[in-house]
Each structure stands twice: as structure tokens, then as C-alpha cells.
Amino acid sequence: MNRYLVMTASIGSGHIKAAEAIARELRAADPDAIIEVVDFMSRGVSTLHWLMKKVYLFMLAFVPDLYDRCYRFSGDGVIGALTQDAFALVMYHRMARLIDAFRPDTVICTHPFPEGACALIKRLSKRRFRLAAVLTDYSLHQIWIYPRVDDYFVAIPSMKDGLVARRFPAAAVHVTGIPVDRSVSQLPDKRTARRMLGLAEDAATVLLMGGGLGLGGIEAMLDELEGIEGRLTLLVIAGRNEDLELAIRARIGTSRHDLHVWGFTQRALLLMQASDLLVTKPGALTVSEAFALGLPTVLHDPIPGPEEENAIYAAEHEASLWVHPGESLAGAVRRLLITPSLRETLARGARSCARPSAARDIAAVLVRERVSRSEF
């Protein structure tokens, strides 16, 4: 009986969603397996890790480019390698206890923190398991690169080229795309989705998202969109940001548009399917879901670093409009709403980037490799 430990981190919702999508496909591909998904930054796993996450999220409100500074500091070179080893060492002992308790055959990581700790365990101890890393961005960075990783799953071919250039075997690097939930391919049509959500079926519908943490200046976006003529249906997902959700609810009675708000919701894909246009920060999972749905997007305010690279990728493939600082968000939305041909161009670009079977493909590789090893 195969044992799979899927390690993730609740820093934003994308890493969690990727882990859950992979776990579902593993259960389908290997029904007899024991599969556990663990949030490595949860309080139940480690109070220290949880406090580190809380401090990071608190600081992010005051230093928006904090991730970029960490991202660049942990880049190539001696300082980057020392930074990676330091993070891995801090998390080593808690991860070792998890490994000893679960006794996995395979560990799959959708965040570099647990990946680094697992790689260090393989280097310094006699514990043996297959280690796979699922990269949840559209660019390659040193923060993900560790020795003793057996399989890398990446979004696009250039990322594989980068890993091969760093002497990882080409056969160990799989270009699968970023894993999204299988339900992305099982949604009803747009009009049915709107009926299910109690929305006007014929109104122009725009969805605003700021990721699981509810970031991205959504209130400022709503202020801008108030200037758009006509009555839109505006959908807002506030994520886990309760203050934002309450602030938007207070606007419902005074907005010129038909305004709806959700907190953290399992209906995000249905809301995306109901929409004509998505306005969001370029988190990789959100962008990947939009690709799979052929949903035109307006991207804004990427966190410098990987989100910026995600925006570059989407814009270069004509899947998104990227609104830069100083440009009008409302102007971009208005332009798309009155220009169906531009929306169709972005929808085509999104579909050309889509990899809706990524989670299934990752599970297939992992199960096939477990079967291959058991035959010898």
C-alpha cells in the first residue's frame, strides 16, 4: 500500500489548492493508497512556523515588496544557498517528526519551505522517500531548487530548460502545468452558473479577486468602477479578509452597480465561470484557473517577484491585460466590456495556455513511478 504525504503552506491559497487538487487525483489513480495533506505552516503542525507566517503576513501590510526582497535575497549564489539552508534547518526537526509519524513512500511539496526541509532530511539522515516538488509559478527561482529532489513538476518548458541547465536530469523534470481542481472542466455554462448564483443572466459581469488573503486594493478598484456607465454585476471574493468583506457589504446599498460579496468560498470557480471578466492580482493558481476557463483577465498590482513573472507570461501570451501603475483600471475594464473582439482574443490566449489536466498528469507520473519501483 503506497503512502503519499502532500506538504503545503497556507501563505496564500494557491499552494493549498494545488496540494488538494493533487491529492484528489492521487486518490482516483491509486484508490488503495494512504494520502495525507498537511499544511506545514499551520499552528497544529508547529507554533513556530505559524508565528513565522503571522509575522510575514503582518509585515506584508507595511512592506508590500517584502516577498520580492526575500525572493531576491534567496537568489543564486552563496548568500542564496545559505538562506535556503537556514530556512530548511529551522524546519528540519518538525518535518523529521512528520516523516517518522507518517512513514511516506513519496512526499509531494507545493511550497519551497517543506521541500527544503525534506531535501535536508534526505541529505543528513537515513530516512528514504521519493521527493517531488510542484512549482506553483510561471518562472523558475533558486528558492525551489534543492539537491535530492527526485521529481520536479513545472508549468512551462522554459522552467524545465532552467532546471536541466542546473544539471537536473531531463527525465526527472515534467512539464505538466500548474495543478487546478478537476471541477474546472465540469462547470455548467455561463447562463446556468449565473442562475445558480442568483445573478442577472444578461448583465455584464465582472469578478474581483485578491487571492485567499483578500489583498490587491479591492476597495480602490470598486471606487474606480463606480465611474463606469451603465449597471454592471460586480462580484467580489474577499477571501479570509473579514474586514474587507464587511467594508464591501457596507457599499451594497450605495453602489450604482449590482454588488455581491463572498468571503472565503468553495464557489470561486463557479463565480469565475459566471463572469465575463476577471480583475485580479496575478497569483499563479488564479491565473491557471482563468486559463482553463478561457476567462479574460485584467491583472494589476503584482507582488514584485513571481507574481510579476506570472503577469509577464500571461500578457505575452495575450491571455490578460496588465494594468501598470498610473494606468486606469476602470479604463481597461470599460475597453474590454465594449470590445467583444478583444475579449475573444484574450479568451483564445487563455485557452492556449490552459493545462486543466495538470493535477491528473502529476498523479499519473507519481503512481507510475511507484509501480515501476515496486517491480524491482
PyMOL commands that set and color helices and strands:
alter all, ss='L'
color gray80, all
select helices_A, chain A and resi 14-29+47-60+66-73+78-102+112-124+142-144+157-165+170-172+182-185+190-197+218-225+242-249+268-273+284-293+306-316+329-338+340-353+358-374
alter helices_A, ss='H'
color red, helices_A
select strands_A, chain A and resi 3-8+34-39+106-109+130-134+151-154+173-175+205-209+233-237+258-262+277-280+297-300+320-323
alter strands_A, ss='S'
color yellow, strands_A
deselect
rebuild
show_as cartoon
